[in-house]
Amino acid sequence: MRWNRNISLFALIAVMIIIQIIICDYIYTGPYIHLTLLPLIILSLPAEYRYPKLVIISFAVGFVIDLVSDGVLGLNSAAAVMTATFVRPVSYLTINRERSDKLERVILSDVGFFRYFRYSSYLTLIFLVTYILFDCAGFRPASFILMRIALSYVANIIMILFVSVTLLNKRF
């Protein structure tokens, strides 16, 4: 039974990766907004995965998206690894340690909307700040970088909450 849950979860993650590749290749939102599902893919991985396994999976998913999309090779990988680094501390901060350790994975129905919103917001901000700073480092003014982070955050958190409610709010 646990094997079936993992297979269905990884099938769902594969679907999200395909959606992310479609977003990267066919949806252009301008220079100010970067749409991504990578933070959601990372936070939907089972909580039993410890740091090394989580970082390796995050790097692999980011690298696949970097290879297939038209971006700079390594940006998604670096931001995904940074996000994976903070998954456990952010879950301990937003959801208490005992409750976080008991969950198979953090989903909206288990922790409530506001805790899930804070959890996904922090991880999305970590991802976006890393991605945008590496993308714009030394070439863009600070006002452009801050505006890009803010607009990308708003667009991504709406998309992540929508996908979380529609696809990930189920126990497999």
Contacts in CASP RR format, 6 or more apart in sequence:
PFRMAT RR
TARGET T0000
AUTHOR 0000-0000-0000
METHOD contacts of the structure
MODEL  1
MRWNRNISLFALIAVMIIIQIIICDYIYTGPYIHLTLLPLIILSLPAEYR
YPKLVIISFAVGFVIDLVSDGVLGLNSAAAVMTATFVRPVSYLTINRERS
DKLERVILSDVGFFRYFRYSSYLTLIFLVTYILFDCAGFRPASFILMRIA
LSYVANIIMILFVSVTLLNKRF
4 172 0 8 1.000
5 171 0 8 1.000
5 172 0 8 1.000
6 46 0 8 1.000
6 172 0 8 1.000
8 172 0 8 1.000
9 44 0 8 1.000
9 46 0 8 1.000
9 105 0 8 1.000
9 172 0 8 1.000
12 44 0 8 1.000
12 167 0 8 1.000
12 168 0 8 1.000
12 172 0 8 1.000
13 41 0 8 1.000
13 44 0 8 1.000
13 45 0 8 1.000
13 61 0 8 1.000
15 167 0 8 1.000
16 37 0 8 1.000
16 40 0 8 1.000
16 41 0 8 1.000
16 44 0 8 1.000
16 163 0 8 1.000
16 167 0 8 1.000
17 37 0 8 1.000
17 41 0 8 1.000
17 61 0 8 1.000
17 64 0 8 1.000
17 65 0 8 1.000
19 37 0 8 1.000
20 36 0 8 1.000
20 37 0 8 1.000
20 38 0 8 1.000
20 41 0 8 1.000
20 65 0 8 1.000
21 65 0 8 1.000
21 68 0 8 1.000
21 69 0 8 1.000
23 35 0 8 1.000
23 36 0 8 1.000
23 37 0 8 1.000
24 65 0 8 1.000
24 68 0 8 1.000
24 69 0 8 1.000
24 70 0 8 1.000
24 71 0 8 1.000
25 68 0 8 1.000
25 69 0 8 1.000
25 70 0 8 1.000
27 35 0 8 1.000
29 35 0 8 1.000
29 155 0 8 1.000
31 148 0 8 1.000
32 147 0 8 1.000
32 148 0 8 1.000
32 151 0 8 1.000
32 152 0 8 1.000
33 148 0 8 1.000
33 151 0 8 1.000
33 152 0 8 1.000
33 155 0 8 1.000
34 128 0 8 1.000
34 131 0 8 1.000
34 132 0 8 1.000
34 135 0 8 1.000
34 148 0 8 1.000
34 152 0 8 1.000
34 156 0 8 1.000
35 152 0 8 1.000
35 155 0 8 1.000
35 156 0 8 1.000
35 159 0 8 1.000
36 76 0 8 1.000
36 127 0 8 1.000
36 128 0 8 1.000
36 131 0 8 1.000
36 156 0 8 1.000
37 159 0 8 1.000
37 160 0 8 1.000
37 163 0 8 1.000
38 58 0 8 1.000
38 61 0 8 1.000
38 62 0 8 1.000
38 65 0 8 1.000
38 76 0 8 1.000
38 79 0 8 1.000
38 80 0 8 1.000
38 83 0 8 1.000
38 127 0 8 1.000
39 83 0 8 1.000
39 120 0 8 1.000
39 123 0 8 1.000
39 124 0 8 1.000
39 126 0 8 1.000
39 127 0 8 1.000
39 156 0 8 1.000
39 160 0 8 1.000
40 120 0 8 1.000
40 160 0 8 1.000
40 163 0 8 1.000
40 164 0 8 1.000
40 168 0 8 1.000
41 61 0 8 1.000
42 54 0 8 1.000
42 58 0 8 1.000
42 61 0 8 1.000
42 80 0 8 1.000
42 83 0 8 1.000
42 84 0 8 1.000
42 87 0 8 1.000
42 123 0 8 1.000
42 127 0 8 1.000
43 87 0 8 1.000
43 106 0 8 1.000
43 119 0 8 1.000
43 120 0 8 1.000
43 123 0 8 1.000
44 105 0 8 1.000
44 168 0 8 1.000
45 54 0 8 1.000
45 57 0 8 1.000
45 105 0 8 1.000
46 104 0 8 1.000
46 105 0 8 1.000
47 91 0 8 1.000
47 100 0 8 1.000
47 101 0 8 1.000
47 103 0 8 1.000
47 104 0 8 1.000
47 105 0 8 1.000
47 106 0 8 1.000
48 104 0 8 1.000
49 57 0 8 1.000
51 84 0 8 1.000
51 85 0 8 1.000
51 88 0 8 1.000
54 84 0 8 1.000
54 87 0 8 1.000
55 81 0 8 1.000
55 84 0 8 1.000
55 85 0 8 1.000
57 84 0 8 1.000
58 80 0 8 1.000
58 81 0 8 1.000
58 83 0 8 1.000
58 84 0 8 1.000
59 77 0 8 1.000
59 80 0 8 1.000
59 81 0 8 1.000
59 84 0 8 1.000
61 80 0 8 1.000
62 74 0 8 1.000
62 76 0 8 1.000
62 77 0 8 1.000
62 80 0 8 1.000
63 74 0 8 1.000
63 76 0 8 1.000
63 77 0 8 1.000
65 76 0 8 1.000
66 72 0 8 1.000
66 73 0 8 1.000
66 74 0 8 1.000
66 75 0 8 1.000
66 76 0 8 1.000
66 77 0 8 1.000
67 73 0 8 1.000
69 76 0 8 1.000
72 135 0 8 1.000
75 131 0 8 1.000
75 134 0 8 1.000
75 135 0 8 1.000
76 131 0 8 1.000
78 130 0 8 1.000
78 131 0 8 1.000
78 134 0 8 1.000
79 127 0 8 1.000
79 128 0 8 1.000
79 130 0 8 1.000
79 131 0 8 1.000
79 134 0 8 1.000
80 127 0 8 1.000
82 126 0 8 1.000
82 127 0 8 1.000
82 130 0 8 1.000
83 123 0 8 1.000
83 126 0 8 1.000
83 127 0 8 1.000
83 130 0 8 1.000
86 122 0 8 1.000
86 123 0 8 1.000
86 126 0 8 1.000
87 123 0 8 1.000
88 100 0 8 1.000
90 119 0 8 1.000
90 122 0 8 1.000
90 123 0 8 1.000
90 126 0 8 1.000
91 100 0 8 1.000
91 106 0 8 1.000
91 119 0 8 1.000
92 100 0 8 1.000
93 122 0 8 1.000
94 115 0 8 1.000
94 118 0 8 1.000
94 119 0 8 1.000
94 122 0 8 1.000
95 103 0 8 1.000
95 106 0 8 1.000
95 111 0 8 1.000
95 115 0 8 1.000
95 119 0 8 1.000
99 111 0 8 1.000
100 106 0 8 1.000
103 110 0 8 1.000
103 111 0 8 1.000
106 116 0 8 1.000
106 119 0 8 1.000
107 116 0 8 1.000
107 164 0 8 1.000
107 168 0 8 1.000
107 169 0 8 1.000
107 170 0 8 1.000
107 171 0 8 1.000
108 116 0 8 1.000
108 164 0 8 1.000
108 165 0 8 1.000
108 168 0 8 1.000
108 169 0 8 1.000
109 169 0 8 1.000
111 119 0 8 1.000
116 164 0 8 1.000
117 157 0 8 1.000
117 161 0 8 1.000
120 157 0 8 1.000
120 160 0 8 1.000
120 161 0 8 1.000
120 164 0 8 1.000
121 153 0 8 1.000
121 157 0 8 1.000
124 153 0 8 1.000
124 156 0 8 1.000
124 157 0 8 1.000
124 160 0 8 1.000
125 149 0 8 1.000
125 153 0 8 1.000
128 149 0 8 1.000
128 152 0 8 1.000
128 153 0 8 1.000
128 156 0 8 1.000
129 149 0 8 1.000
132 145 0 8 1.000
132 148 0 8 1.000
132 149 0 8 1.000
132 152 0 8 1.000
133 145 0 8 1.000
136 144 0 8 1.000
136 145 0 8 1.000
136 148 0 8 1.000
140 148 0 8 1.000
END
